[in-house]
Amino acid sequence: MHVTEAIKGRYSVRGFKPEPVPEDTIREVIEIARLAPSNSNTQPWHLAVVSGKARRKLQDAIFEEINSGTKPYPAFPPGGAGLKGVYKERQYACAYSYYGTMGIERDDKKARAELLMKNWEFFGAPHAGFLSMPETMNRANAIDLGIFLQSIMLLFAERGVSCCPQGALASYPGPVRKIASVPEGNAILCGLSFGYEDVGAQINDVRMVREPLETVASFTS
Ligand SMILES: Cc1cc2nc3c(=O)[nH]c(=O)nc-3n(C[C@H](O)[C@H](O)[C@H](O)COP(=O)(O)O)c2cc1C
C-alpha cells in the first residue's frame, strides 16, 4: 500500500469486531512509528496499550467515575473547547454529519448523550491506546505526538486495522493511570481505539469533508 492510498483510505472507525489484533502486529506498528521525527529528536511520545481483561476493567472503572457524577478532568485543555468562528462551524458540521449518519435529530439530547458515551466503551474496539507526553511539555511538543499518532494510524491502515483517535479518552485519566502503564510524570493527550472494522455498522458510514487546498495552504513566490 502506498502512503497516498493509506491517507486517502483511512477514516475514523467507531464500530469494531471483537477479535483482537495479534500482539505482533501491534508491536510491529509501534516499532515502525517510533521512527517518526520530533523536535530535537526528543521523542516525547508514549502509547499505553490496554487489551483483554484490562480493557474491560478500564471501561468499567471509567463508567464508575462517569456514573458517580465526576466531570471530565483532562490534563490538557481539550481540542474541542472554546472554539470560535469557522472552527466552531466545522465542529458543528462534524457533529451533525455524525448524528445525521446515525439518524439522530439535532435536538435529541438523549440520543446524542448515548452516542457520546460510546467513546468510553472504546466504540467496542478490543484495544485502547493512551498517548501521553511529559506533563511539563508545551503545545509545540504535541506536534510530535500528532506525527506519531498519524504514523500509527497509517501503519495500521496498511495492515487492515482501523482506528478512532479520541480526545475524549483524555477526560478521565484517573482509572487509566491505575490500570494502564502510563509513565510517571506523563499526561494523556488523547486515546486511540483500534481493531478490525465491523463493516456494515451504520456508525462507520460517516465520512467527513475537508477544506479545499486554497484554504489550507498559500503560495508566495
Ligand atoms: C486529536 C483527535 C481527537 C479526536 N477525538 C475524537 C473523539 O473524542 N471522539 C470521536 O468520536 N472522534 C474523535 N476524533 C475523530 C475526528 O472526529 C475525525 O478524525 C474527524 O472528524 C475527521 O474524520 P475522519 O477521521 O473519519 O477522516 C478525533 C480526532 C483527532 C485527530
The ligand as a MOL file (V3000), in Angstrom:
LIG
                    3D

  0  0  0     0  0            999 V3000
M  V30 BEGIN CTAB
M  V30 COUNTS 31 33 0 0 0
M  V30 BEGIN ATOM
M  V30 1 C -6.8260 14.5380 18.2320 0
M  V30 2 C -8.1500 13.9630 17.7950 0
M  V30 3 C -9.1600 13.8030 18.7300 0
M  V30 4 C -10.3870 13.2360 18.3400 0
M  V30 5 N -11.3470 12.9820 19.3020 0
M  V30 6 C -12.4390 12.2630 18.9760 0
M  V30 7 C -13.3340 11.8270 19.9920 0
M  V30 8 O -13.1560 12.1040 21.1750 0
M  V30 9 N -14.3950 11.0780 19.6160 0
M  V30 10 C -14.6180 10.7380 18.3100 0
M  V30 11 O -15.6020 10.0410 18.0470 0
M  V30 12 N -13.7930 11.1370 17.3270 0
M  V30 13 C -12.7010 11.8770 17.6270 0
M  V30 14 N -11.7930 12.2400 16.6510 0
M  V30 15 C -12.0440 11.8540 15.2540 0
M  V30 16 C -12.4120 13.0780 14.4170 0
M  V30 17 O -13.7530 13.4340 14.6310 0
M  V30 18 C -12.1490 12.7460 12.9350 0
M  V30 19 O -10.7740 12.4870 12.7540 0
M  V30 20 C -12.5500 13.8800 12.0010 0
M  V30 21 O -13.9230 14.1410 12.0900 0
M  V30 22 C -12.2030 13.5280 10.5480 0
M  V30 23 O -12.8370 12.3370 10.1880 0
M  V30 24 P -12.0250 11.0590 9.7030 0
M  V30 25 O -11.0230 10.6950 10.7500 0
M  V30 26 O -13.0650 9.9920 9.5340 0
M  V30 27 O -11.3540 11.4230 8.4170 0
M  V30 28 C -10.5970 12.8500 16.9960 0
M  V30 29 C -9.5670 13.0400 16.0610 0
M  V30 30 C -8.3650 13.5690 16.4600 0
M  V30 31 C -7.2580 13.7250 15.4240 0
M  V30 END ATOM
M  V30 BEGIN BOND
M  V30 1 1 1 2
M  V30 2 1 2 3
M  V30 3 2 2 30
M  V30 4 2 3 4
M  V30 5 1 4 5
M  V30 6 1 4 28
M  V30 7 2 5 6
M  V30 8 1 6 7
M  V30 9 1 6 13
M  V30 10 2 7 8
M  V30 11 1 7 9
M  V30 12 1 9 10
M  V30 13 2 10 11
M  V30 14 1 10 12
M  V30 15 2 12 13
M  V30 16 1 13 14
M  V30 17 1 14 15
M  V30 18 1 14 28
M  V30 19 1 15 16
M  V30 20 1 16 17
M  V30 21 1 16 18
M  V30 22 1 18 19
M  V30 23 1 18 20
M  V30 24 1 20 21
M  V30 25 1 20 22
M  V30 26 1 22 23
M  V30 27 1 23 24
M  V30 28 2 24 25
M  V30 29 1 24 26
M  V30 30 1 24 27
M  V30 31 2 28 29
M  V30 32 1 29 30
M  V30 33 1 30 31
M  V30 END BOND
M  V30 END CTAB
M  END
